[in-house]
Amino acid sequence: MAVVLDAKGKACPMPVLMAKKEIDGGNREFVIEVDNSTAVKNLEKLALSQGCATATQEKDGVFAVAFSASGEPVPAAETEAEPAVPIKGHWALFVGHDCIGDGERELGTNLIRMFFYTLSQGDDLPKAILFMNSGVKLTALDEQVVEHLKVLESRGCEIYVCGTCLNFYGIADQLKVGNVSNMYDISKQMLDAAKVITL
Amino acid sequence: MDYALIVFANTHSAISAQKILGEKLSVIIMPTLREISKSCGISVRVNPDDWQRASQLLLESGMSHDMYRIYSVTSMDGAHAVALLEGAPV
């Protein structure tokens, strides 16, 4: 009968420390019981780094993670998780207004023009730029923003413009840049992105 | 010179200048370059050939000459070389 460690009700990182102690003590065949899936994931990660295999069984909210010896330890560096939100990389810009912030409209209009100017001149470009609600007016009516968006598009940014919104504002026939899109595509771009910056 | 940049003493002058100049010239609103300090954050970019005309239009509109300065801007190696074309040096 394998050793059974009871780590139920113990907060992270206690279950991992308990398992590590058991392994360090020379036992690689044991069962540890925890009560949350995060602990299971962390235990599986530990097992991988220590050259153990795991099999997990759940019953009434209790997870029994059975460790067994198998293979070679994997260096820790190879098992470390990616950061949840990469600082650089595939990101999306969501534009739900035709100006930046609340307050004097004229100021907000110029701020958004300057934002797109700066973005178009920079090196860290979004994969997708998503326009909704009054944000769609920028793609049809604001000459300066349209020019910056054309530059961004030529540099590889995908521009999605909400068709429902263009229609609502009666400017569908005035769209000057980007592709008419829908909620499915726009929400998919948001979900696929590592981060979404909203204006 | 890649373009001429008009910088202003305050934001309100910048916004009204943009409206005045936008009626006659091709203008781009852009953030004041980091290389140019001590002016408001909104600048107006005009084509290299248009800066004298721009200055004339601003003066005709009643804007005082000490409310703006004009620089020439040349991009090189990711930075900007700026030189004062008109207005009092800071």
Interface residues (C-beta under 8 A of the other chain):
Chain A: E106 L107 N110 R113 M114 Y117 T118 Q144 E147
Chain B: T11 A14 I15 Q18 I28 I29 M30 P31 G41 I42
